[in-house]
Amino acid sequence: MKNIETYIVDSFTDQPFKGNPAGVCIVKDELSNSEMLSIAKELGLSETAFIGELNENNEYPIRFFSPKMEIPLCGHATLASSKVLFEKNGQNSIVFVNIQNLKLPIELDKEFIKMEFPIYETVPNEVPSKLLEALGIKEVNHSEFNAETKILLLEIESAQLLKNLAPDYDKLKKSHKGINGVLVTALSAKSGFDFESRYFWPWSGTNEDPVTGGTHTFLAKYWGKKLNKLKMNSFQCSERTGFMEVELLNEEKMTIKSKAQIVLKGELKI
């Protein structure tokens, strides 16, 4: 039997039961892909992170699984994993390395956690009318596509319309076969925030991911160009809500800064 130290952590929030819950498993004995997928299904969260032992390069290998598939890069589960290691080991900086051999430096910044992520580009992309119908969107300002994450980005007219979206997920899943998810975004009307978003991904995970750091790998640059800003505050207006600060460091790197709350610690036995 394998005993796996396991946590549930609410990411991108300063309150329990808000933000985006992620599973975090501290892996001492090697797990197969099927075991990690089964654990992700059992926990039933949008993603579960599996942290390996510190390697010879002083890096922690990390992998992410939704209940449906492996996800190469996940922002909220990276934040959750960082919170666990910082509290467990008393560290103030760590480096994760993902399945794509991408290095993710993380550091404590007072009461916040700051994560370094890559910046990805988007290109203009046509939107199927059936997808818009399934989302309940009549028109979009812009539609873009990010190849690395296979996510469609749609900018709409207002944050109020964004908040009120109630997609038909069965129709949404059938409306497109070439994407992992669709990110809908709008300029924020909230004081202290620059833009808002929601992320729907019935193709590869749950229906809606409450707060998504990974989408900001391209969303931050998208809004940075439009607003002529390098540092911005993002609000995800899902039911649970969440927040983060993003900063474009150069053409290739950015940081995502927020908070996380550990709400459960236990042990899985498989």
C-alpha positions in Angstrom: 0.0 0.0 0.0 1.2 3.5 -0.8 0.4 6.3 1.7 0.4 9.7 0.0 0.5 13.0 1.9 -2.4 15.0 0.3 -3.7 18.5 0.6 -6.6 20.6 -0.8 -5.6 24.2 -1.3 -7.8 27.1 -2.4 -5.7 29.2 -4.8 -5.9 32.8 -5.9 -7.8 33.8 -2.8 -7.3 35.0 0.8 -10.4 33.2 2.1 -11.2 29.5 2.5 -13.8 28.1 0.0 -13.1 30.9 -2.5 -10.7 30.8 -5.5 -9.8 27.6 -7.2 -9.4 24.4 -5.1 -6.5 22.1 -6.2 -5.3 18.8 -4.9 -1.6 18.5 -4.0 0.1 15.1 -3.5 3.6 14.7 -2.1 4.9 11.7 -4.0 7.5 9.6 -2.2 6.9 6.4 -4.2 6.7 6.6 -8.0 3.1 6.7 -9.3 2.0 5.5 -12.8 0.1 7.8 -15.1 -3.0 5.7 -14.5 -2.6 6.0 -10.7 -2.3 9.8 -10.9 -5.3 10.1 -13.2 -7.3 7.9 -10.8 -6.3 10.1 -7.9 -7.3 13.2 -9.8 -10.7 11.6 -10.6 -11.1 10.6 -6.9 -10.4 14.1 -5.6 -12.7 15.5 -8.4 -11.0 18.9 -8.5 -10.2 20.7 -11.7 -6.5 19.8 -11.2 -4.4 17.8 -8.9 -0.6 18.4 -8.7 1.9 15.6 -8.0 5.2 16.9 -6.5 8.2 14.6 -6.8 11.4 14.5 -4.7 13.9 17.3 -4.9 16.3 16.4 -7.8 20.0 16.9 -8.4 19.3 20.4 -9.9 17.5 21.5 -6.7 14.2 21.4 -8.5 10.9 19.7 -7.7 9.4 17.7 -10.6 5.7 18.5 -10.8 2.8 17.1 -12.9 -0.8 18.1 -13.2 -3.9 16.0 -13.9 -7.5 17.0 -14.4 -10.1 14.2 -13.9 -9.8 13.6 -17.7 -6.2 14.0 -18.7 -2.7 15.3 -18.0 -2.4 19.1 -18.2 1.2 20.2 -18.9 0.9 23.6 -17.1 -1.5 24.7 -14.4 -1.3 28.0 -12.5 -3.6 27.4 -9.6 -2.1 24.0 -8.8 1.4 25.5 -9.0 0.3 28.1 -6.5 -1.3 25.5 -4.3 1.9 23.3 -4.4 4.0 26.3 -3.6 1.9 27.1 -0.5 2.2 23.5 0.7 6.0 23.4 0.3 6.5 26.9 1.8 4.5 25.9 4.9 5.8 22.3 5.2 9.6 23.1 4.7 9.9 26.7 5.7 11.4 27.6 2.4 11.1 31.1 0.8 11.9 30.1 -2.8 11.6 26.9 -4.9 11.8 25.9 -8.5 9.3 23.4 -10.1 10.0 21.7 -13.5 7.0 20.4 -15.4 6.5 17.5 -17.9 7.7 19.8 -20.7 11.0 20.6 -18.8 9.7 24.1 -18.2 11.3 25.7 -15.1 8.9 27.6 -12.8 10.7 29.7 -10.2 8.5 30.6 -7.2 9.2 32.9 -4.3 7.5 34.3 -1.2 6.8 38.0 -1.5 5.6 39.0 2.0 2.2 37.4 2.4 2.0 36.7 -1.3 3.4 34.0 -3.6 5.0 35.1 -6.8 5.4 32.6 -9.7 7.4 33.1 -12.9 5.6 31.8 -16.0 6.3 31.9 -19.8 4.5 34.4 -22.0 2.5 32.9 -25.0 1.2 34.6 -28.1 -2.3 34.6 -29.6 -3.3 34.8 -33.2 -6.7 35.8 -34.7 -9.1 32.9 -35.0 -12.6 32.4 -36.4 -15.3 31.4 -33.8 -17.9 28.8 -34.8 -21.4 30.3 -34.5 -22.5 27.2 -32.6 -19.8 27.8 -29.9 -21.1 31.4 -29.4 -24.7 30.1 -29.2 -23.7 27.5 -26.6 -22.0 30.2 -24.5 -24.9 32.6 -24.9 -22.8 35.3 -26.6 -24.3 37.3 -29.4 -21.1 39.1 -30.5 -17.4 39.3 -29.7 -15.0 42.2 -29.9 -12.0 39.9 -30.7 -11.3 36.2 -31.0 -7.8 34.8 -30.7 -6.2 31.4 -30.3 -3.2 30.2 -28.2 -1.4 27.2 -29.7 0.6 26.1 -26.6 -2.5 25.6 -24.5 -5.0 25.1 -27.3 -7.3 27.7 -25.8 -9.7 30.0 -27.7 -9.8 33.6 -26.3 -12.9 35.7 -26.7 -13.2 39.3 -25.7 -16.7 40.5 -25.1 -18.3 43.9 -24.5 -18.7 44.0 -20.7 -17.8 42.3 -17.4 -21.5 42.2 -16.5 -22.3 40.1 -19.6 -19.3 37.9 -18.7 -20.6 37.4 -15.2 -24.0 36.5 -16.4 -22.9 33.8 -18.9 -24.6 30.4 -18.3 -23.3 28.1 -21.0 -25.0 24.9 -22.3 -22.0 22.6 -21.7 -23.3 19.7 -23.8 -23.7 22.0 -26.8 -20.4 23.7 -26.1 -18.5 20.5 -26.1 -20.0 19.5 -29.4 -19.4 23.0 -31.0 -15.6 22.6 -31.5 -13.2 19.7 -31.8 -9.8 21.5 -31.9 -9.5 23.2 -28.5 -9.0 22.4 -24.8 -11.1 25.3 -23.6 -12.5 28.7 -24.2 -11.5 31.8 -22.2 -14.0 34.7 -22.2 -12.7 38.1 -21.1 -13.8 41.7 -20.7 -12.5 45.0 -19.4 -13.2 45.2 -15.7 -15.5 47.8 -14.2 -14.4 47.0 -10.6 -12.2 49.4 -8.7 -8.6 48.2 -8.6 -8.9 45.7 -11.4 -8.0 45.9 -15.1 -9.7 43.0 -16.7 -11.9 40.0 -15.9 -12.3 36.5 -17.3 -14.0 33.1 -17.0 -12.7 29.8 -18.4 -14.8 27.0 -19.7 -13.2 23.6 -20.5 -15.6 20.7 -20.8 -13.3 19.2 -23.5 -10.4 18.5 -21.1 -11.5 19.1 -17.5 -14.5 20.3 -15.6 -17.2 22.6 -17.0 -15.7 25.8 -15.6 -12.4 26.3 -13.9 -13.0 28.9 -11.2 -9.7 30.7 -11.4 -7.0 30.0 -13.9 -3.4 31.1 -13.7 -2.3 29.2 -16.8 -4.6 31.2 -19.1 -2.8 34.4 -18.0 0.3 33.2 -19.9 -1.4 34.7 -23.0 -4.2 36.8 -21.4 -1.7 39.1 -19.7 0.0 40.0 -22.9 -3.3 40.4 -24.7 -4.5 43.0 -22.2 -1.1 44.5 -21.7 -1.1 45.5 -25.4 -4.6 46.9 -25.2 -4.1 48.8 -22.0 -0.4 49.8 -22.6 0.5 48.3 -19.1 3.1 45.9 -17.8 1.5 45.4 -14.4 -2.2 44.6 -14.1 -4.8 43.2 -11.7 -7.0 40.4 -12.9 -10.3 39.3 -11.5 -12.0 36.0 -12.3 -15.7 36.4 -12.0 -16.7 32.8 -11.6 -19.1 31.8 -8.7 -16.1 31.3 -6.4 -14.2 34.3 -7.7 -10.4 34.9 -7.5 -7.7 37.5 -8.1 -4.1 37.9 -9.1 -1.5 40.5 -10.1 0.3 39.9 -13.4 3.4 41.6 -14.5 5.1 41.3 -17.9 8.9 41.2 -17.3 10.1 41.0 -20.9 8.9 39.3 -24.2 9.3 35.8 -22.7 8.6 35.9 -19.0 5.9 37.2 -16.6 5.0 36.8 -13.0 1.7 35.9 -11.4 1.2 36.9 -7.7 -1.6 35.9 -5.4 -2.5 34.1 -2.2 -3.6 30.6 -1.3 -5.3 28.9 1.7 -4.7 25.2 2.8 -8.2 23.9 3.7 -7.4 20.1 4.1 -4.5 17.9 4.9 -4.7 14.1 4.9 -3.3 10.8 3.6 -4.4 8.9 0.5 -4.0 5.1 0.7 -3.8 3.2 -2.6 
